[in-house]
Amino acid sequence: MKLPIFNPPSVAIAGSSGRFPVRRIFCVGQNYADHAREMGSDPDRQQPFFFTKPADAVVESDATLPFPTRTDDLHHEVELVLALGAGGADVCVDAAEALIFGFAAGVDLTRRDLQAIAKKSGRPWDMAKSFDRSAPIGALTVGVPPAQGAIGLAVNGAVRQSGDFAQMIWNVAEIIADLSTYVALAPGDLIFTGTPAGVGPIRRGDTILATVEGAAPLRVVFAD
């Protein structure tokens, strides 16, 4: 039997023919106070917590996706995504932004019904968060994202989510620094930094448009 041969997942870079190779995907849970509240948590007590998605969950803008299996309650979560060009362990906050290669608009797709079952049973969220094509991401803008900037998502032209990076409980540098105490970060890592309030369902045939200030918009259509 021959060894499998495949190309590593990658993300487009705005204004370049080059592509950013994806090594790992990390996600921060409930990093906006209003979203933490809508999910039933207390943001004043919330410490950063992380989960992962497989690298090949990335989907580029303008893709048409099949509706995911095993769910009747698929939700959108628009997020600012960081792409790391350098890595390290136990990175201090002051040095964290120097690891950033670029940033993009992303959507953390969530099978909310499966997540609810996992939470109730005290089980991992993997099948709720880490399924095929669960990480749509737009083209990367090279550089560090602004400390303040609009973030939002519309479904079929109707605004569902609207917020600002400044509303994050943990800012970009703090997220990177804290994550680096759990794992040694490396070039090629992506970090989804959390979503503002307004998460909600996606139906077959819907078009979602995710926007992050300073980055290319992300558009994805779900097949009917």
N, C-alpha and C positions, 0 to 999 in steps of 0.2 A: 504494500500500500504506500502511495506517495504521500509525502508531507504536504499539508495544506499550504497554499500560497495566497496571500491577500495583501491589499494595500491598507495602511493604517488610516483611520478616519481623519478628516481634515476639515478646516473651516476657511472660507474665503476671507481675503484681506482686501478691504476697500482701496481702490486705486492701484492695485498690484495684481500681477499674474501669479504671484506666489501664494502659497496656502500654508495655514498654520496647522501642523500635525497635532492631533489630540492624544494625550497620554492617559489622563484620567479626568473624571468629572466629579467635583464635590459640590454639594448644595447646602445652604444654610437654612435652617427651619425658623419660621416666625421671626423675622428680623425687622418687621415694621410693626409698631405698636398697635395700629388700627387693625391689621390682619391678625395679630395675636389675639386681640379681643374678640374678633369675629369667629375665631376658632376655639374660643372658650378658655384662653390662657391669660395669665396676668403678666403683662409686659414689664412691669416694674421688677419682677422677680426672675425674668427669663434670662438664662445664660445661653451663650451660643451652643447650638447642637448641629451636627452635620450628618448628612447621608450621602450616598453616592449613586451615580448612574453609570452604565457602561459607556465607554468611549464611542461605540458605534450607535448610540442612541441619538447622535447629532443628526439634524435634518436642516437642509439649507432653505433659504427664503424662496418663495414661489413654488414650493413643492405641493403636490396633492397627495394627501395621506389617506390610507384606508382607516376606517374607524377602528380603534383598538378592540381586541377581543376581551371577553370576560368582564365587561363593565356596562352598566346602565347609567353611570354617573361620572362621565369624564369632565374634569375641570381644567381651566386655564389659570396659570399663575405667571404674569409677566415679571421678568427679572433683568437687572443689570448683570451682565456676565463679564468676569475678568478672565483674561488669558495671560498666563505667566510665561515670561521669557527667560526667567532664572528661578532658582529654587533655594532651598535651605531649610534647616531645622531650628526651632527655637528662635525665630526671627523676631527682632524687636520691632515695636510699632513704628519707630522713626525710620527704619530701613525697609519697611514692608512695601511701600509704593515703588521702590526701585526694582522690584521683581516683575512688575506689570509690563507686558508687551503691548496689550491693547484691551479694548472692551467692546461689547456688542449688546444688542437687544436679544433676549432669549425668552423662552416660555417653558416652564416646568409643567409638563402635562401630568395629571394625577388621576388615577382611578380612585375617586373619592370613596366609593362604596367599599372597595377592597381595603382602603386605608382605615375606614371606620371599623371594619371587622378586625383588622390587625391590632388597632389600638385597644379595642374592647377585650381582645384575647391576650394582650401583652406580647404580641408577636412582631417580628420585623416588618418594615414597610416595603421590602424589596419589590414585590409584585405589584404594589400600588404606585411606585415611583420609577422603577428601573426597567421598564419594559421597552420593547422595540419602538424606535422613533419617538421617544418620550422627551427629547431635548432639542426642539427646533431652535436655531440660532442664526442671526443675521450676520452680515459681513463685519469683520473686526475693523474698528478704527484704531490705528496705532497711537499709543500714548496712554496717559492716565486719565480716567474719567473725572469730570468736575465734581467738587464737593456738594454742589447743589445742581439739580437738573430734573426736568420733568420725565416721568415714566408713566406709561399708560398702555391700555389695551382696549380695542374695540372688536365687537363681534357683529358682522354684517353691517358695519358702519355705526353701530350704537356703542357709545362709550360704556365700558364696564368697570375698568380700573383707571385711577388717576392719582398720582402721588408725586413725591419728590425724593431724591436721594437723601436729602437732609433729614428725612423722617426715619432713617434707619436707626435701630437701637444700637447696633455696632457698625461703625463706619468701615470703609474699604480696608484701611490699614489695620484696624483692629481685627477684622475677620481673617486676613492673611496671617497675622501674627498668632492669633489663637489657634487656627487650623494647623500651623506649623509646629505646635506643641504636641499634636497627636501623630502627625506623619511628616516625614521629610518631603517638602514640596519640591517639584521639579519642573523644568521647562516642558511645555505642552499641557500642563494642568489647566483646566477650566474651573472657575468657581462661580456658581449661581448665588447671588447675594441676598435673596429674599424677595418677597412680593408685597406690595401694598394691598389694602382692603379691596373687596369687590370681586374676589374669586367666584367663579360660577360655572355653570354647565356649558358644554359644547355639544351640539347636535350634528347629526349627519347632514352634509351640505353646507355647513357654516364656513365662513371665511373669517379668520382672525388676523388682526393687524396689531403688532406690538411695536411700541416706539420707546426709545431711550435717547435722551438729549445728547447730541454729539455723535450718534451712531446711525448707521443705515437702518431703515425700518425693516421689520420682519413680517412677511405675509405668508400664511399657510391656509390651504383649503382642505376640508375634510370631505372625502368622497360621499356621495349620497347613496 
